[in-house]
Amino acid sequence: FLVQEGDIIDIDQKRLVVKQNIQKSQLISFYKPAGCVVSKADPHNDTVYRHLPAQFASFYYIGRLDKESRGLLLMTNDPKLVDEYEHPSHGMHKSYLVILDKPLREEQIAACLAGVQDEEDMLSMHSVAPARFSECPDSYFPHDIDGFLFKVVLES
């Protein structure tokens, strides 16, 4: 059935009323540049919202990237979608490419896999492995970058 504004739906002894202004869920991807913060407002820093058209000013960001990090940021107008991506109960893994100034030793990788305490949170890593710049699109990194590349997958 086509559900329209004002319709009443009874399912398993629960009543739902279709409200007006049902908004279609949207998801956009934004390549966050280094130097701006993932925040709605910050009096001291440039924010991702200053780089977006005004029509996305009310969108929520999914996850965060540090100020000097750059990369893909997902944004949506649907807070339920944010929960699906971020809440640990949904089991979503997050992958990062990390550049270090020296290679990780085996015992450091083992320590990462055992978990890293970040303030009140314990970050659990699913995997940490060396990666190759040649396997990444040129747009990921400046051509003059130097360092050791690792792919880190965090458990939710």
N, CA, C and O atoms as a DFTB+ gen file, in Angstrom:
624 C
 N C O
     1  1       0.836      -1.186       0.000
     2  2       0.000       0.000       0.000
     3  2       0.874       1.240       0.000
     4  3       1.948       1.255       0.601
     5  1       0.420       2.251      -0.660
     6  2       1.107       3.534      -0.645
     7  2       0.666       4.280       0.615
     8  3      -0.518       4.570       0.790
     9  1       1.624       4.586       1.487
    10  2       1.323       5.269       2.737
    11  2       1.448       6.763       2.508
    12  3       2.415       7.237       1.912
    13  1       0.456       7.500       2.989
    14  2       0.452       8.948       2.796
    15  2       0.258       9.655       4.123
    16  3      -0.142       9.052       5.119
    17  1       0.549      10.939       4.115
    18  2       0.396      11.766       5.309
    19  2      -1.010      11.614       5.882
    20  3      -2.001      11.650       5.154
    21  1      -1.076      11.440       7.220
    22  2      -2.353      11.315       7.898
    23  2      -2.854       9.889       8.034
    24  3      -3.779       9.637       8.807
    25  1      -2.263       8.941       7.294
    26  2      -2.691       7.549       7.403
    27  2      -2.369       6.998       8.787
    28  3      -1.391       7.403       9.415
    29  1      -3.194       6.077       9.253
    30  2      -2.972       5.394      10.520
    31  2      -2.700       3.934      10.208
    32  3      -3.449       3.291       9.472
    33  1      -1.617       3.418      10.777
    34  2      -1.204       2.041      10.510
    35  2      -1.161       1.303      11.835
    36  3      -0.508       1.747      12.779
    37  1      -1.868       0.156      11.906
    38  2      -1.833      -0.687      13.097
    39  2      -1.042      -1.946      12.780
    40  3      -1.389      -2.695      11.867
    41  1       0.040      -2.177      13.551
    42  2       0.878      -3.362      13.367
    43  2       1.122      -3.972      14.730
    44  3       1.638      -3.306      15.628
    45  1       0.757      -5.238      14.895
    46  2       0.979      -5.946      16.156
    47  2       0.550      -5.120      17.364
    48  3       1.311      -4.965      18.319
    49  1      -0.653      -4.600      17.319
    50  2      -1.244      -3.816      18.410
    51  2      -0.478      -2.527      18.709
    52  3      -0.569      -1.983      19.810
    53  1       0.272      -2.048      17.725
    54  2       0.939      -0.750      17.849
    55  2       0.390       0.151      16.755
    56  3       0.214      -0.273      15.612
    57  1       0.125       1.386      17.116
    58  2      -0.447       2.323      16.156
    59  2       0.606       3.332      15.737
    60  3       1.276       3.940      16.572
    61  1       0.742       3.500      14.428
    62  2       1.641       4.500      13.854
    63  2       0.804       5.489      13.062
    64  3      -0.096       5.100      12.318
    65  1       1.104       6.762      13.226
    66  2       0.429       7.795      12.447
    67  2       1.484       8.430      11.555
    68  3       2.515       8.905      12.031
    69  1       1.215       8.431      10.272
    70  2       2.161       9.012       9.320
    71  2       2.076      10.529       9.452
    72  3       1.030      11.136       9.222
    73  1       3.207      11.124       9.828
    74  2       3.251      12.566      10.049
    75  2       3.668      13.280       8.773
    76  3       4.244      12.687       7.861
    77  1       3.362      14.555       8.737
    78  2       3.747      15.346       7.573
    79  2       5.253      15.615       7.595
    80  3       5.930      15.379       8.596
    81  1       5.739      16.097       6.503
    82  2       7.152      16.438       6.327
    83  2       8.072      15.222       6.497
    84  3       9.143      15.327       7.096
    85  1       7.657      14.095       5.978
    86  2       8.539      12.932       5.997
    87  2       9.702      13.257       5.075
    88  3       9.524      13.551       3.893
    89  1      10.855      13.198       5.630
    90  2      12.049      13.574       4.885
    91  2      12.760      12.329       4.377
    92  3      12.956      11.371       5.124
    93  1      13.137      12.345       3.129
    94  2      13.851      11.217       2.542
    95  2      15.280      11.208       3.081
    96  3      15.955      12.238       3.109
    97  1      15.720      10.045       3.501
    98  2      17.065       9.883       4.036
    99  2      18.090      10.087       2.924
   100  3      17.977       9.506       1.844
   101  1      19.092      10.924       3.205
   102  2      20.153      11.187       2.240
   103  2      21.505      10.896       2.880
   104  3      21.698      11.103       4.078
   105  1      22.428      10.418       2.069
   106  2      23.793      10.141       2.508
   107  2      24.729      10.748       1.468
   108  3      24.597      10.489       0.272
   109  1      25.669      11.552       1.935
   110  2      26.648      12.136       1.018
   111  2      28.050      11.772       1.491
   112  3      28.260      11.472       2.666
   113  1      28.990      11.800       0.582
   114  2      30.388      11.618       0.953
   115  2      31.101      12.944       0.719
   116  3      30.826      13.657      -0.247
   117  1      32.008      13.252       1.612
   118  2      32.759      14.510       1.551
   119  2      34.213      14.186       1.828
   120  3      34.521      13.502       2.805
   121  1      35.102      14.663       0.991
   122  2      36.528      14.454       1.213
   123  2      37.025      15.576       2.108
   124  3      37.192      16.707       1.652
   125  1      37.263      15.271       3.383
   126  2      37.685      16.269       4.362
   127  2      39.150      16.637       4.120
   128  3      40.016      15.763       4.110
   129  1      39.426      17.922       3.927
   130  2      40.817      18.328       3.784
   131  2      41.498      18.433       5.152
   132  3      40.831      18.582       6.176
   133  1      42.805      18.355       5.156
   134  2      43.561      18.562       6.392
   135  2      43.383      20.018       6.824
   136  3      43.246      20.914       5.991
   137  1      43.388      20.237       8.135
   138  2      43.325      21.595       8.659
   139  2      41.954      22.051       9.106
   140  3      41.830      23.121       9.702
   141  1      40.927      21.275       8.837
   142  2      39.607      21.665       9.328
   143  2      39.103      20.582      10.277
   144  3      39.527      19.429      10.206
   145  1      38.199      20.970      11.160
   146  2      37.707      20.046      12.173
   147  2      36.307      19.547      11.800
   148  3      35.546      20.226      11.110
   149  1      35.998      18.354      12.274
   150  2      34.674      17.766      12.070
   151  2      33.835      18.198      13.265
   152  3      33.804      17.538      14.303
   153  1      33.161      19.321      13.086
   154  2      32.366      19.920      14.158
   155  2      31.369      20.872      13.514
   156  3      31.635      21.443      12.456
   157  1      30.215      21.040      14.164
   158  2      29.225      22.002      13.669
   159  2      29.750      23.426      13.757
   160  3      29.567      24.231      12.844
   161  1      30.405      23.721      14.874
   162  2      30.923      25.076      15.076
   163  2      32.164      25.011      15.946
   164  3      32.231      24.244      16.906
   165  1      33.130      25.817      15.599
   166  2      34.361      25.909      16.381
   167  2      34.893      27.319      16.206
   168  3      35.263      27.700      15.096
   169  1      34.941      28.110      17.286
   170  2      35.367      29.508      17.149
   171  2      36.842      29.674      16.771
   172  3      37.251      30.756      16.349
   173  1      37.638      28.617      16.918
   174  2      39.073      28.733      16.679
   175  2      39.555      28.005      15.425
   176  3      40.704      28.175      15.019
   177  1      38.700      27.204      14.814
   178  2      39.122      26.389      13.677
   179  2      38.105      26.431      12.551
   180  3      36.916      26.671      12.759
   181  1      38.612      26.191      11.360
   182  2      37.786      25.996      10.187
   183  2      37.031      24.679      10.367
   184  3      37.615      23.710      10.852
   185  1      35.758      24.613       9.994
   186  2      34.993      23.369      10.129
   187  2      34.625      22.827       8.747
   188  3      34.673      23.547       7.750
   189  1      34.258      21.546       8.709
   190  2      33.870      20.931       7.441
   191  2      32.656      21.634       6.830
   192  3      32.507      21.663       5.609
   193  1      31.797      22.195       7.665
   194  2      30.577      22.832       7.164
   195  2      30.865      24.079       6.344
   196  3      30.044      24.474       5.516
   197  1      32.007      24.700       6.558
   198  2      32.384      25.876       5.754
   199  2      32.776      25.463       4.334
   200  3      32.853      26.308       3.442
   201  1      33.021      24.181       4.122
   202  2      33.415      23.683       2.806
   203  2      32.238      23.065       2.042
   204  3      32.385      22.640       0.897
   205  1      31.082      23.022       2.685
   206  2      29.902      22.390       2.082
   207  2      28.895      23.442       1.621
   208  3      28.821      24.524       2.204
   209  1      28.125      23.136       0.588
   210  2      27.022      24.029       0.214
   211  2      26.032      24.159       1.366
   212  3      25.897      23.248       2.182
   213  1      25.354      25.272       1.428
   214  2      24.427      25.580       2.523
   215  2      23.354      24.508       2.708
   216  3      22.876      24.310       3.825
   217  1      22.969      23.821       1.649
   218  2      21.905      22.810       1.756
   219  2      22.279      21.653       2.675
   220  3      21.402      20.892       3.084
   221  1      23.576      21.499       3.014
   222  2      24.019      20.411       3.881
   223  2      24.334      20.876       5.302
   224  3      24.898      20.113       6.086
   225  1      23.985      22.091       5.638
   226  2      24.303      22.652       6.956
   227  2      23.649      21.896       8.104
   228  3      24.162      21.916       9.223
   229  1      22.531      21.233       7.850
   230  2      21.840      20.507       8.919
   231  2      22.222      19.021       8.960
   232  3      21.701      18.276       9.791
   233  1      23.112      18.592       8.086
   234  2      23.503      17.184       8.047
   235  2      24.369      16.822       9.245
   236  3      25.085      17.660       9.794
   237  1      24.288      15.561       9.636
   238  2      25.092      15.007      10.715
   239  2      26.289      14.304      10.101
   240  3      26.185      13.731       9.017
   241  1      27.407      14.342      10.774
   242  2      28.567      13.596      10.287
   243  2      28.584      12.221      10.940
   244  3      28.143      12.049      12.076
   245  1      29.102      11.250      10.200
   246  2      29.223       9.885      10.693
   247  2      30.700       9.662      10.971
   248  3      31.514       9.633      10.048
   249  1      31.042       9.505      12.230
   250  2      32.446       9.373      12.603
   251  2      33.136      10.724      12.607
   252  3      32.504      11.765      12.424
   253  1      34.432      10.688      12.816
   254  2      35.214      11.919      12.853
   255  2      36.603      11.631      12.309
   256  3      37.050      10.485      12.278
   257  1      37.257      12.660      11.894
   258  2      38.664      12.598      11.529
   259  2      39.355      13.731      12.268
   260  3      38.786      14.812      12.421
   261  1      40.578      13.494      12.727
   262  2      41.332      14.539      13.412
   263  2      41.546      15.741      12.498
   264  3      41.417      15.637      11.278
   265  1      41.869      16.861      13.091
   266  2      42.055      18.108      12.343
   267  2      43.029      17.945      11.186
   268  3      42.743      18.392      10.075
   269  1      44.165      17.320      11.423
   270  2      45.166      17.207      10.361
   271  2      44.975      15.970       9.488
   272  3      45.724      15.775       8.530
   273  1      43.991      15.136       9.800
   274  2      43.680      13.989       8.949
   275  2      42.831      14.462       7.780
   276  3      42.119      15.463       7.869
   277  1      42.921      13.730       6.694
   278  2      42.055      14.008       5.564
   279  2      41.551      12.688       5.033
   280  3      42.215      11.658       5.150
   281  1      40.374      12.732       4.451
   282  2      39.816      11.500       3.919
   283  2      38.306      11.570       3.835
   284  3      37.700      12.620       4.047
   285  1      37.717      10.438       3.526
   286  2      36.279      10.351       3.304
   287  2      35.509      10.506       4.608
   288  3      35.811       9.859       5.610
   289  1      34.525      11.363       4.570
   290  2      33.619      11.576       5.689
   291  2      32.205      11.389       5.140
   292  3      31.835      12.016       4.147
   293  1      31.424      10.534       5.780
   294  2      30.032      10.348       5.379
   295  2      29.158      11.286       6.195
   296  3      29.387      11.486       7.388
   297  1      28.149      11.862       5.540
   298  2      27.241      12.788       6.205
   299  2      25.817      12.462       5.772
   300  3      25.580      12.016       4.649
   301  1      24.868      12.694       6.689
   302  2      23.477      12.353       6.414
   303  2      22.530      13.321       7.112
   304  3      22.896      14.003       8.068
   305  1      21.313      13.358       6.609
   306  2      20.254      14.122       7.271
   307  2      19.446      13.237       8.221
   308  3      18.482      13.693       8.835
   309  1      19.847      11.971       8.338
   310  2      19.085      10.972       9.102
   311  2      19.861      10.514      10.339
   312  3      20.821       9.755      10.208
   313  1      19.464      10.959      11.541
   314  2      20.189      10.547      12.749
   315  2      20.150       9.043      13.002
   316  3      21.055       8.505      13.641
   317  1      19.117       8.354      12.512
   318  2      19.068       6.894      12.671
   319  2      20.181       6.226      11.868
   320  3      20.725       5.204      12.286
   321  1      20.512       6.794      10.736
   322  2      21.598       6.257       9.921
   323  2      22.948       6.447      10.622
   324  3      23.821       5.584      10.535
   325  1      23.115       7.575      11.314
   326  2      24.329       7.795      12.103
   327  2      24.470       6.685      13.138
   328  3      25.554       6.129      13.318
   329  1      23.384       6.369      13.807
   330  2      23.402       5.307      14.813
   331  2      23.773       3.959      14.201
   332  3      24.533       3.196      14.798
   333  1      23.243       3.662      13.018
   334  2      23.546       2.388      12.357
   335  2      25.043       2.254      12.064
   336  3      25.600       1.161      12.165
   337  1      25.679       3.341      11.710
   338  2      27.103       3.301      11.405
   339  2      27.974       3.351      12.660
   340  3      29.032       2.722      12.699
   341  1      27.548       4.083      13.679
   342  2      28.426       4.346      14.818
   343  2      28.212       3.453      16.034
   344  3      29.168       3.173      16.757
   345  1      26.993       3.003      16.278
   346  2      26.743       2.267      17.517
   347  2      27.390       0.882      17.455
   348  3      27.214       0.163      16.472
   349  1      28.132       0.506      18.493
   350  2      28.837      -0.779      18.498
   351  2      27.950      -1.998      18.257
   352  3      28.424      -3.012      17.743
   353  1      26.683      -1.915      18.616
   354  2      25.803      -3.073      18.460
   355  2      25.590      -3.457      16.995
   356  3      25.132      -4.565      16.715
   357  1      25.910      -2.576      16.068
   358  2      25.724      -2.864      14.647
   359  2      26.957      -3.512      14.008
   360  3      26.903      -3.935      12.853
   361  1      28.071      -3.592      14.752
   362  2      29.251      -4.316      14.287
   363  2      29.950      -3.740      13.070
   364  3      30.561      -4.487      12.305
   365  1      29.876      -2.435      12.871
   366  2      30.502      -1.793      11.715
   367  2      31.998      -1.582      11.987
   368  3      32.361      -0.929      12.965
   369  1      32.856      -2.127      11.137
   370  2      34.293      -1.898      11.262
   371  2      34.665      -0.631      10.502
   372  3      34.047      -0.299       9.491
   373  1      35.679       0.072      10.996
   374  2      36.155       1.296      10.360
   375  2      37.601       1.105       9.954
   376  3      38.419       0.666      10.762
   377  1      37.929       1.431       8.705
   378  2      39.285       1.242       8.185
   379  2      39.974       2.592       8.020
   380  3      39.362       3.572       7.595
   381  1      41.252       2.621       8.364
   382  2      42.059       3.828       8.243
   383  2      43.391       3.478       7.606
   384  3      43.936       2.401       7.848
   385  1      43.913       4.379       6.797
   386  2      45.280       4.282       6.320
   387  2      46.087       5.264       7.152
   388  3      45.774       6.454       7.204
   389  1      47.121       4.760       7.800
   390  2      47.906       5.553       8.746
   391  2      49.349       5.599       8.260
   392  3      49.924       4.570       7.906
   393  1      49.928       6.789       8.243
   394  2      51.331       6.941       7.854
   395  2      52.141       7.244       9.105
   396  3      51.829       8.176       9.846
   397  1      53.181       6.455       9.335
   398  2      54.057       6.618      10.493
   399  2      55.459       6.980      10.026
   400  3      55.836       6.711       8.886
   401  1      56.223       7.592      10.917
   402  2      57.587       7.968      10.550
   403  2      58.574       6.810      10.686
   404  3      59.730       6.932      10.282
   405  1      58.129       5.696      11.249
   406  2      58.963       4.499      11.339
   407  2      58.050       3.281      11.337
   408  3      56.875       3.389      11.689
   409  1      58.573       2.130      10.948
   410  2      57.712       0.940      10.898
   411  2      57.322       0.473      12.298
   412  3      58.042       0.703      13.269
   413  1      56.176      -0.183      12.379
   414  2      55.760      -0.786      13.641
   415  2      56.468      -2.123      13.815
   416  3      56.599      -2.905      12.873
   417  1      56.918      -2.365      15.030
   418  2      57.512      -3.664      15.355
   419  2      56.373      -4.632      15.689
   420  3      55.259      -4.217      16.007
   421  1      56.680      -5.929      15.608
   422  2      55.667      -6.961      15.875
   423  2      55.025      -6.791      17.248
   424  3      53.814      -6.963      17.385
   425  1      55.818      -6.457      18.269
   426  2      55.244      -6.296      19.619
   427  2      54.328      -5.073      19.694
   428  3      53.386      -5.054      20.487
   429  1      54.598      -4.049      18.873
   430  2      53.710      -2.885      18.843
   431  2      52.386      -3.236      18.169
   432  3      51.322      -2.797      18.606
   433  1      52.461      -4.025      17.108
   434  2      51.232      -4.475      16.446
   435  2      50.419      -5.342      17.408
   436  3      49.199      -5.200      17.485
   437  1      51.083      -6.237      18.141
   438  2      50.389      -7.090      19.115
   439  2      49.713      -6.240      20.193
   440  3      48.595      -6.541      20.610
   441  1      50.389      -5.178      20.647
   442  2      49.801      -4.288      21.652
   443  2      48.570      -3.581      21.088
   444  3      47.575      -3.415      21.793
   445  1      48.632      -3.164      19.820
   446  2      47.468      -2.531      19.184
   447  2      46.292      -3.495      19.128
   448  3      45.157      -3.113      19.413
   449  1      46.560      -4.741      18.764
   450  2      45.501      -5.741      18.647
   451  2      44.908      -6.106      20.008
   452  3      43.758      -6.536      20.094
   453  1      45.707      -5.932      21.081
   454  2      45.213      -6.207      22.442
   455  2      44.281      -5.096      22.914
   456  3      43.486      -5.303      23.831
   457  1      44.373      -3.914      22.294
   458  2      43.511      -2.795      22.654
   459  2      44.302      -1.613      23.158
   460  3      45.338      -1.764      23.806
   461  1      43.797      -0.429      22.849
   462  2      44.452       0.815      23.246
   463  2      43.457       1.636      24.049
   464  3      42.338       1.877      23.595
   465  1      43.854       2.063      25.230
   466  2      42.994       2.883      26.085
   467  2      43.042       4.331      25.601
   468  3      44.123       4.908      25.480
   469  1      41.879       4.921      25.323
   470  2      41.759       6.320      24.907
   471  2      40.769       6.990      25.840
   472  3      39.556       6.898      25.657
   473  1      41.308       7.666      26.842
   474  2      40.497       8.253      27.906
   475  2      39.631       7.154      28.514
   476  3      40.172       6.202      29.077
   477  1      38.295       7.254      28.420
   478  2      37.443       6.220      29.021
   479  2      37.178       5.040      28.088
   480  3      36.628       4.026      28.517
   481  1      37.557       5.161      26.831
   482  2      37.236       4.135      25.846
   483  2      38.412       3.201      25.597
   484  3      39.567       3.627      25.583
   485  1      38.104       1.928      25.401
   486  2      39.093       0.952      24.967
   487  2      38.877       0.737      23.473
   488  3      37.817       0.270      23.054
   489  1      39.868       1.071      22.683
   490  2      39.786       0.899      21.240
   491  2      40.297      -0.484      20.877
   492  3      41.443      -0.823      21.171
   493  1      39.466      -1.272      20.249
   494  2      39.849      -2.614      19.834
   495  2      40.117      -2.604      18.334
   496  3      39.307      -2.118      17.545
   497  1      41.257      -3.146      17.964
   498  2      41.617      -3.184      16.560
   499  2      41.413      -4.588      16.023
   500  3      41.848      -5.571      16.625
   501  1      40.761      -4.664      14.909
   502  2      40.515      -5.936      14.250
   503  2      41.770      -6.413      13.540
   504  3      42.096      -7.600      13.560
   505  1      42.480      -5.464      12.905
   506  2      43.719      -5.815      12.217
   507  2      44.607      -4.595      12.054
   508  3      44.123      -3.466      11.974
   509  1      45.894      -4.829      12.006
   510  2      46.905      -3.814      11.730
   511  2      47.908      -4.486      10.799
   512  3      48.505      -5.500      11.157
   513  1      48.092      -3.926       9.613
   514  2      48.982      -4.574       8.651
   515  2      49.667      -3.533       7.776
   516  3      49.073      -2.502       7.460
   517  1      50.902      -3.792       7.385
   518  2      51.572      -2.882       6.447
   519  2      50.778      -2.808       5.141
   520  3      50.159      -3.785       4.719
   521  1      50.809      -1.654       4.521
   522  2      50.151      -1.454       3.226
   523  2      51.166      -0.806       2.292
   524  3      52.247      -0.398       2.717
   525  1      50.809      -0.719       1.033
   526  2      51.719      -0.136       0.036
   527  2      51.080       1.093      -0.576
   528  3      49.896       1.095      -0.913
   529  1      51.887       2.149      -0.715
   530  2      51.387       3.358      -1.358
   531  2      50.923       3.059      -2.778
   532  3      49.978       3.678      -3.268
   533  1      51.581       2.117      -3.435
   534  2      51.240       1.791      -4.824
   535  2      49.833       1.203      -4.941
   536  3      49.258       1.198      -6.029
   537  1      49.273       0.710      -3.836
   538  2      47.933       0.134      -3.845
   539  2      46.851       1.178      -3.601
   540  3      45.661       0.864      -3.647
   541  1      47.262       2.426      -3.340
   542  2      46.315       3.495      -3.024
   543  2      46.203       4.461      -4.200
   544  3      47.200       4.749      -4.863
   545  1      45.005       4.959      -4.462
   546  2      44.867       5.979      -5.509
   547  2      45.738       7.192      -5.190
   548  3      45.931       7.526      -4.021
   549  1      46.261       7.849      -6.216
   550  2      47.121       9.022      -6.030
   551  2      46.453      10.106      -5.201
   552  3      47.133      10.874      -4.521
   553  1      45.125      10.176      -5.251
   554  2      44.431      11.243      -4.537
   555  2      44.488      11.069      -3.022
   556  3      44.201      12.017      -2.292
   557  1      44.854       9.870      -2.524
   558  2      44.912       9.655      -1.083
   559  2      46.045      10.426      -0.426
   560  3      45.884      10.935       0.683
   561  1      47.191      10.521      -1.096
   562  2      48.385      11.079      -0.476
   563  2      49.102      12.013      -1.429
   564  3      49.116      11.778      -2.638
   565  1      49.704      13.080      -0.892
   566  2      50.546      13.918      -1.748
   567  2      51.714      13.085      -2.274
   568  3      52.153      12.141      -1.617
   569  1      52.210      13.431      -3.447
   570  2      53.291      12.653      -4.060
   571  2      54.596      12.718      -3.276
   572  3      55.419      11.808      -3.376
   573  1      54.796      13.770      -2.503
   574  2      56.066      13.922      -1.787
   575  2      56.027      13.336      -0.374
   576  3      56.967      13.529       0.396
   577  1      54.973      12.637      -0.030
   578  2      54.857      12.097       1.327
   579  2      55.859      10.963       1.529
   580  3      56.141      10.187       0.616
   581  1      56.375      10.891       2.722
   582  2      57.349       9.862       3.043
   583  2      56.945       9.231       4.358
   584  3      56.531       9.933       5.280
   585  1      57.057       7.940       4.458
   586  2      56.723       7.272       5.710
   587  2      56.344       5.832       5.471
   588  3      56.501       5.297       4.373
   589  1      55.844       5.219       6.521
   590  2      55.459       3.819       6.488
   591  2      53.942       3.749       6.600
   592  3      53.351       4.288       7.535
   593  1      53.328       3.086       5.648
   594  2      51.865       3.049       5.547
   595  2      51.327       1.769       6.173
   596  3      51.840       0.677       5.927
   597  1      50.285       1.923       6.988
   598  2      49.602       0.788       7.617
   599  2      48.105       0.938       7.422
   600  3      47.564       2.043       7.425
   601  1      47.450      -0.201       7.252
   602  2      45.985      -0.211       7.234
   603  2      45.543      -0.706       8.596
   604  3      45.930      -1.789       9.035
   605  1      44.728       0.099       9.258
   606  2      44.222      -0.225      10.597
   607  2      42.704      -0.352      10.490
   608  3      42.035       0.551       9.987
   609  1      42.165      -1.476      10.965
   610  2      40.725      -1.686      10.977
   611  2      40.294      -1.766      12.432
   612  3      40.717      -2.654      13.172
   613  1      39.441      -0.819      12.836
   614  2      38.941      -0.776      14.205
   615  2      37.653      -1.563      14.311
   616  3      36.803      -1.507      13.422
   617  1      37.511      -2.297      15.405
   618  2      36.242      -2.942      15.703
   619  2      35.326      -1.899      16.286
   620  3      35.779      -0.934      16.901
   621  1      34.023      -2.091      16.092
   622  2      33.092      -1.115      16.648
   623  2      32.879      -1.371      18.119
   624  3      32.123      -0.648      18.768
